[in-house]
Amino acid sequence: MGVAALTQRLCNFEIRRLVLIIGVAVVIVVVNQCFELPYGKRFYFSPADTGSASVVTLLGNVTGSNDLESGKFDVVGVVGIVVNNTGGLELEEFELEKDASNVTVEKSFPVGINTSEDDISSAEKTIDFRHDSVPRDSRIGESYKLDNDSKTSSASEFQNEAGIVLVVSQGAARNSPGNINAVSKGNFEQTTDIQVEDKKTEPLQSVSVTLHDNSSMTSISTLRKWNPRPTSISQMNLLLLRTPISSSSMNPRRYSTRDRELQSVKLELENAPIIRDNPGLSASIFRNLSIFIRSYDLMEQKLKVYVYTEGEKPIFHQPLMRGIYASEGWFMKLIEGNKRFSVRDPRKAHLFYLPFDSHMLRLKLNGTGKQGLEKYLKRYVGVIAKKYPFWNRTGGADHFLVACHDWAPKITSKNMGTCIRSLCNANVARDFKIGKDTSLPVTYIRSVEDPLADLGGKPASERSILAFFAGGMHGYLRPILLHYWENKEPDMKIFGPMPRDIESKRLYREYMKSSKYCICARGYEVHTPRIVEAIFHECVPVIISDNYVPPFFEVFNWEAFSVFIQEKDIPYLRNILLSIPDEKYLMMKSEVKMVQQHFFWHKKPVKYDLFHMILHSVWYNRILQIKK
């Protein structure tokens, strides 16, 4: 009997101890939540007065999964914005740990209803974070109903480093522990949790950013990885003057016959005859017209390219020739069908082309993430290196690729980093190497049959608009542009996204044709198709994109026909443009007309056109790498 009682007491003691352990664990979790300890943070926005606006911004990079049910982001900050009924700004800024990352944001936001029947359909709306698995031009942000009049406001899309912005046009906010809840008309709530895992990131700094929707413009302070000293166009010029010093992995111990031919070409370029003028070419748009003409002529005489036949469609050998990524498709189509430069015998080639489409690669391998795309290309390079001796002979230095997708620099930097990469996303602060890589222009092709439709613009005397911009609020910069200049001056036509109907597209072109300067503001990444669009319509490009290397930088003197403005100087945009003398503007407009021909696609390539300019830049940069 005594033994049974002792046993019962021991059992009761163990049960109590287990309960105590569980209780302690629960307390630890609660304390972490309440005091926002490092493993995670949550933020709560409660219902408040109707008629005001609230915004929650998550800033970060896409990582890992591309699952449509959730997106993973390297979050660098969270910002809450409150605009009260009187129009005053109340800013509530929440900074995640500076070593925080891997934030998972669920696709569907549970909704608690406490409102009228008219608001239920609005409350039940779920948020869909769109991925860039479809061409950017066809992606449309999710819409929310704002009130009983069924007004809509587009939610921001995301891609790469874009801020993920949840905008609810009505309802204020305040900070307290819990969940993120955004409110619309009435008192219903949309809820999601943010879980933060430990991961070190770069220090954060605060900069000024704005948000824009159909009804209001709010200036906010936001957190992002900010470069206070971007590389200016003058600094890029200096970088270009420094001849690249090739590493031993990029130069063979014993030069091949083709490399020796390139050595002789380099010597000829150094002794190129001076040419001060040439029919059809303007000396001022080139860094050195004499060297360009000699280099181009030698390319036509000597250059041979081998196009690898390995790789299956659709990722390889199947060009996409419409949309915003069309540059890589047009080049692939034209080089594979070219009889002048392409050779069947790789032993005769000076350059080797890797014929994959980065956009198609992204589409077909959706869900594998950037690492999956890198591994895919690594296997492809492995096949090439095993079958042919050329890759290993130079470490890939005489190979090149042409890629326009935003992810191309990242997915090619490891396994194809020694190649000459022709990239639309030419960011000198990232993986782009001036003097080796070359900047590929973004050409938005709407009609394959007529890629040069609707060229030209009005003469300078009929251009009454000082500056024009219209476009989606992609990335952090464009909302800033609109905050300072939308509806501020009659000669500054600065708009958000325009409708996609035929009349709006015609109006967009008419604005470009009637403007002196066309604002080419970066989007999610540094590049934008507006540069080529401006040139097509004889509008002087105003490039606002820190660290962006403009197309064909190695041969063009971009400052002769365009204006570069640093992002921090957007508040002074109008004064900067007005300070340009009329004579200078007229000269730039004339040079824009002269440079047009170098950005034209032709089904059958024409001398100095875009196909030849891309090929020439690759050829020229390869010559720069060759040691004499």
Number of C-alpha atoms within 10 A of each C-alpha: 6 7 8 9 10 11 12 11 12 12 12 12 12 11 12 12 12 12 12 12 12 12 12 12 12 12 12 12 13 12 12 15 18 14 11 17 12 16 14 20 24 20 22 19 26 19 20 20 17 17 16 22 27 25 24 23 20 23 22 26 21 21 19 17 17 18 14 13 12 15 21 19 24 22 29 28 24 22 20 25 24 23 22 20 15 8 12 11 15 16 18 16 18 17 15 20 23 17 17 23 25 22 24 20 19 19 17 17 21 17 19 15 16 13 14 11 10 13 20 16 10 19 27 18 17 16 18 19 24 19 20 21 17 13 16 15 12 10 13 13 18 17 17 23 20 18 16 10 8 10 11 15 19 17 22 24 25 22 24 17 21 22 27 23 19 18 23 23 27 24 28 27 28 17 16 13 14 17 18 22 22 29 29 30 26 22 20 24 23 23 19 21 19 16 15 22 18 15 12 11 15 11 11 16 13 12 14 13 18 19 22 18 18 11 8 12 16 21 17 21 17 24 26 22 17 13 11 9 9 17 17 16 19 10 11 16 15 10 14 16 11 10 12 17 12 15 12 10 14 20 19 15 10 9 15 14 13 16 22 16 15 25 18 13 21 21 12 15 17 10 12 15 12 12 14 11 12 11 5 10 16 15 19 19 20 20 17 17 21 19 20 21 18 19 22 20 13 17 18 14 11 15 23 24 26 22 22 18 14 15 15 10 12 15 19 19 21 16 23 20 21 18 19 22 28 25 29 29 25 22 22 28 17 18 21 19 12 14 11 13 19 21 17 14 11 18 14 15 23 22 26 22 22 24 27 27 28 25 26 23 18 23 16 13 15 18 16 17 17 22 13 16 22 20 16 16 19 17 12 16 17 13 13 19 16 11 11 12 12 20 20 15 19 20 20 23 27 28 24 25 23 28 29 27 25 23 20 26 24 17 22 23 16 14 17 22 20 22 26 26 26 28 28 32 28 30 23 17 14 12 16 24 20 23 22 25 25 27 29 27 27 26 27 20 21 15 12 16 10 12 18 16 11 11 14 18 22 16 15 18 9 12 18 12 18 18 25 23 25 21 17 18 25 21 23 22 23 27 24 25 24 23 21 17 21 18 13 12 11 11 14 19 21 23 19 18 11 13 11 8 8 9 9 12 13 11 12 17 18 14 23 30 26 24 29 28 26 32 26 27 28 22 21 20 22 22 29 22 19 24 24 21 21 27 27 26 24 31 35 29 27 24 24 25 23 23 22 25 28 24 25 22 20 24 18 20 18 23 13 19 26 22 21 16 20 17 18 16 10 19 14 12 21 15 10 13 17 10 8 11 9 11 9 12 20 17 12 24 23 18 23 24 18 19 22 19 18 17 23 19 23 17 13 9 15 14 12 17 17 24 24 22 20 24 20 23 26 27 24 23 19 24 23 19 22 22 15 13
